[in-house]
């Protein structure tokens, strides 16, 4: 059912997101109120939010880069107003379209490459790293117990005795860099 734009109430982007993604408005979450996955949940078929494209704020350092952050004229020297406006327009439009062309030509291959890289990293982590670490921890447990017994039986008494014998020694540092033992 299509609604005409004149019958839709004006909503802020946050209220649109609270009601769900605008491309999936009736599915605000893939989980029900009890925290269980809803029937028909497909993690690989989830929709992306086309309004908030940086929900985890990965690129906050790039958000504030505008014309005024890059090009500025001091009060003592100003160009013609028409040149300043044309410079602003040229900067803004060239930045916009250059970004769009780069993402269209290079963004898709890079997305494929990053997808492959993270798939390989996930595969290695799941099938190689975690089993190796757990195997190592299993193998090292007897050695760790023997080491702990050795430390408690032989080294703890030695260092405890040394501490009791030497606890009266104090060092004082003077400005002339001489060490005095009291």
C-alpha positions, 0 to 999 in steps of 0.5 A: 500500500503506497501512501502519498507524501502529503499524507505522511507526518513529518518525522525526524530521522531518529523517530524513523529509526525508532520505528525501524529501518525505513526499508523495513518499517514493521520489523524494528528488531529481529528479536522479540521482547523476551530476547529470543530470535523471531521466527524466520530470522535470517542473519545474512538477510538483514537490512542495512540502515541507509539513514545512519551509515556509521552507527558505531561512529567509526569515522567521527574524525572525518565528519567535521571536514568542511570547506572552512576547515580546509580553506580560510582567508584572514581578515587582512586579505579577502578575494572577490565574493564571487570567487569565494562562493565559486571556490566553496561550490567547486570544493563541495561538488568536487568532494561529493562527486569524487567520493561517489566515483571512487566508491563506485569504481574502487569501493565494490572491489575493496568491499569484496577484498575486505569481505574475503580478508575478514572471512579468512580471518574468521575462519582461521580464528575459529578453526586454527587459533582457538583450537591451538590456544585451547590445546596449548592450555591443556598441555601447559596445565601440568607444567604450570602446576609443577612450576607453582609447586617449585616456586612455593617450595624453593623460591618463596622461602628464599625471598622471604628470608632475604626480605626479613634480613634486608628490611632495615636497609634504607636508601636516601637520595640527595641532590648531589647524586650521592647514595647514603645508606642509613 
